[in-house]
Structures are given as C-alpha cells and as structure tokens.
Amino acid sequence: MASASEGGREAAPPARRYWRWSKADFFPEPSFRSWRAYGGALLSTAPRLRDRVTSRSSEAVEAGTLLAQSENPLRRCLSWIDLAFLGFGSVVGSGVFVLTGQEARFDAGPAIPLAYAAAGFSALLSSFCYAELATEIPSAGGSFSYLRVELGDLAAFLAAGNILLEAVVGAAGLGRSWTSYLAALIGRDSDALRIHVPALADGFNLLDPIAVVVLCATSALAVSGARLTSTINSIASIAGIAIIAFVLGGGFAHFDSANLSPDFFPFGAAGVFRAAAVVYWSYTGFDMVATMAEETKNPGRDVPLGLITSMSAITVVYCAMSLVLVGMQRYSEIDANAAYSVAFAAAGMKWARYVVALGALKGMTSGLLVGALGQARYTTQIARTHMIPPYFALVHPRTGTPIYATAAVTLGAACVALFSSLDVLASVSSISTLFIFALVAVALLVRRYYVAGATSPAQLRTFLAFLGLIVVASIGMSVYYNSGYGRRWPGYVVFGVLWVAGTGGMALWAKQQRVPKVYGVPLMPWLPAMSVATNLFLMGSLGSLAYMRFGICTAAMLVYYVLFGVHATYDMAHSEDQPTTLGADVADGVEQGKIVPV
C-alpha cells in the first residue's frame, strides 16, 4: 500500500474541480454553518463591526496570501504597452461617442470641450494616485485593496459596493449605446431597435435585448484569457485610432466657428461643471488598468507608464473630438444618442455616418471587453476577502481567468441594460466613480503620513487635523458653488484659503512616514489634495436625484454588510486554520494592525 507521505512530506490534497456548486463554496465561514451559528453571529454584530472598522489589511495579504482563495493564479503576461492600449481601448469610444452629444445638448453647449478638460484634469490627478498605489500593492483588487490597506475594512466595503455598482451600470450604459449606434448604422432612429413597453415608467420602458447579447458576447471573449483579450483590444485600438483621425480630419474640414456663438456658455459655468461630473464616467477605464497589476510582468514600471500614457492621450482626444462635434453642428440640433453620425450626415457627408457608427461600435465593444476584464478582477479580489461569497474568487486552471466573477457582473449588467436608459445610468455611475477616486486620494495621503505602530500620536493628530481641513474645505467649496451664493467671490476666498492652509500645513508640519518603493506621486501632498478637491467638487455638481440613488444604494450596501459581510470577513480574518492554507506570507498576519485612535 502506498504511503500517505514520502520523505517526511505530506501528500498534497487532490485538486478540487472548478465546476462545482455547493453551500460550502458560497458560505464556508463558521457563522453560516447553521441557523443557530448565524443567530449567534448576529448577536455579536457590535464587537465584530468594531473589529472590522478598526482593522487594516497589508500589502502582503492583498497581493500575496489572499491569492490562495482563487486556488489557481492569474497569469502575468502583460506589458506597459498592453496596459496603455487597454486604457485607451476601454475609454475612447465608450466616452466620447456615448455622452458627448447628450451633455453638449443639455448641459454644456459649445463649452463641452471645457467640461472634458475639467474632468480629464481630475482623472489625471487620480491616475497619478492610482499609479503609486498600484506599484506598492499590485493586486487585482485595485482601489478596493488600496482602501483595505490604508482606511480599513468598512471604507473598503463601501468602495467595493460602489465599484460593483459602477461596473454593472457602466457596462449597461455601453450596451445601451451600442444598440443606438447599430440603429444609426442601418439608418434607423436611435430607439428603433428597442422594444417600447408603455406600462413601465419613463427611463425604464425601452427594453434593449441587443445590449444583453453584446454584453454576454464580450464577456465570453474576456474569460478566454487576458493575453488573447489584450491582443484583440490592441488590434482594435489601432483601427480605432485611424477612425478617430478620420473624425478629426473630416470634422475640422466642416468646422464652422459660428456654431460656437453667440453664447459659448448657454447653460453657464454651472452647466459646464454639471457636464464634467457626468462625462467623468468617460474616464473610468484607467481604474480597470490598475486591476490588471496582478497580471503585469513588471507592475512597478509598467502600471505607471500604462496609466499616465493612456490618460494623457485620452484627455487630448476627448477635448479635440468634443470640439469637432460642436463646431460641425449647433449644440441645440445635436442628436443626444448618436451625435457624431447625425452631425456628419447634417454636414453633407451621409456616407461618413457609417464610418463613425462603425468606429463608435468598435470603441464601445473594446470598452465592454476591457471592462469585463477589470470588473471581474475587482470582483475576484472582493470575493477573496469573503465580503461576497468566495465562490466568485475562483480562477479557472486552464484559462487563468475568473469565470464565475465575470458571469456575475455580466448578468447584473445585462438585467440593468435591458430596462434602464442612458441618462439614468450615467448619473449613478459618475457619482460612484467620483466617490471612489476621492477615497483613493485620501488613502494615498494616509499611506504616506501614517504607519500603524510607527507614527506617534502627536504626528497622527497633526496629520488628521490638516487632512480634515482639506476635506472640509473641498466639500465647502463644492456646496458653496452650488448654493444660492455661488456668484459671490468671498466664499471662494475663504474655502480656498482653508484648502491651501490644510495642504500647506500638511506639507510643512506633518512628517511623511513612508517613502515609495518604486514610483511616487510628485508634489506630495499637493497633487493628492487637489484630487480630493476636484472629485468632491464634481460630485457636488450632480443633481439631487443622483444623490438620492447613491444614498439608497449605499444604505442597501450597509444592510448587506451588517447582515453578511461583517461576519464573513471576521471569520476570514480570525480563522484558526488560516496559517496552514495561506503560504509563506502568513508571518505578516491576516491583518496588519489596528487603526490607532488619536
């Protein structure tokens, strides 16, 4: 009979089948083994919640020990060029072809290039923050992992919920727009391919089965492997660049400066910032690039290069293409759903509308493809922590991709895309994105200025005082601008001085506790503080309806966290058999340490 061990080493347990479905795969934690165990967990909610709120993860856990939850690794196969093309492919086409017409028509008018410039500036600031954090914590979790390490479990969970909301809503919006441009390509009205259901409320009464099919098809390709998906995206992006060059050349050839006058700001500065807050959704592809750090050959070098290169190029392209649109056609005549195709037809180039529609379809398909990659990796890392069932963290051994996570996000996006119109989706997605990016900038400041067990209480108090001043001044500026006093200058001076005092005070008197290992954000702390300010300012420019939806979603997330997430993550963090299954980094511990009170 064969021995159970050989050479003093225990035989490895047999590999588990990937295609499985059991309660233990979804709820393996002790708190969910029985109704009695769950009842006991609920009675312990208060101390468990306190433990989760004050606990922080570590770099080794996020980019090392948690990977065992996937059973099979994601494959390192991408370079900075791949990342740059992924960023470009995920953003250009999804943004400029989808939202430019809508926001030029209803919010910014001819000033739409300024809205893209403002949103691009804020997004570029965020990309710098992401670049440093991604090199320090090269995890598939992106912003979720950064926040778990620096701000703790609850902040990370709120970000996780909004990340998943953004993923579902963003993919659904692209799917809906894909249908609009397909209709334009065949010479039909933008809603002609949708099914009108009068019994449903406005904004939800145009069913879109084509969007569902497109979402499922792109996700099926994404699960085939990151390398193949990246190659296809790169080829498609080169074709997309050629189409963009055609749009710019043909657009400027029919540019009429009279379309920019007599009123360049028909909706005022408020309309420009309102449009900037909405079109910010167009820049969200770069955070998908950050989630690919775990599959990048040299994340310390490749992630910053890929992020900053793609974001700089994207901002220039957006501003130029939005200027072309309002130069070709007066803003009040722009078609909000298929703006570029209709504008070229109005300029006498009816044949060009088909080229533009093909370019838009290509861009949106690339956006869906890269989005499926990034969204699934976010979901995978969230599931690794057990905030959602760990079943969705499993990576397929042959493809090296998280098939279950991809399917879950796709199913949610397909359900939303079937019913919801683009204007409903854009406002919800933008506020979630801005909220997450502001939190990431705060997390970077915390990382540089606070290290558990090393930062003295006096230094911590100094840092928190100046950080609080930055956040309060940023919120105050946004509220003041959107209040009835927004036309008066004294408020801007007061909040501007407070912001400068907070940032300058942090630079002068708060001692940095950590030096970046590879890449560091320049002008620390000014650049991250400006990122906080711009994101919060743009959040304030969104309407009350967006905040109501955001509040409802956040409340639902908190209910889920109290009933499920806090108990699953508590069991995960305090599991006695954790050290036997998580590999060499266990010495670092499941939790880095507690957030020390001032």
Secondary structure, DSSP 8 states (H G I E B T S, - for coil): ---SEETTEE-------SS---HHHH--SGGGSSHHHHHHHHHTHHHHHHHHHHEE--HHHHHTGGGGGGSS-----B-HHHHHHHHHHHHTTTSTTTTHHHHIIIIIGGGHHHHHHHHHHHHHHHHHHHHHHHHHS--TTTHHHHHHHHT-HHHHHHHHHHHHHHHHHHHHHHHHHHHHHHHHHTT--TTTTSEE-TTS-TTS-EE-HHHHHHHHHHHHHHTT-HHHHHHHHHHHHHHHHHHHHHHHHHHHHT--GGGG-S-S-TTHHHHHHHHHHHHGGGGTHHHHHHGGGGGBSSHHHHHHHHHHHHHHHHHHHHHHHHHHHHHHS-GGG--SSSHHHHHHHHTT-TTHHHHHHHHHHHHHHHHHHHHHHHHHHHHHHHHHTTSS-GGGG---TTT-S-HHHHHHHHHHHHHHHHH--HHHHHHHHHHHHHHHHHHHHHHHHHHHH--TTTS-HHHHHHHHHHHHHHHHHHHHHHHHHTSTTTT-SHHHHHHHHHHHHHHHHHHHHS------SS---SSTTHHHHHHHHHHHHHHHTS-HHHHHHHHHHHHHHHHHIIIIIHHHHHHHHT-TTGGGTS-GGGGG-SS-EE----
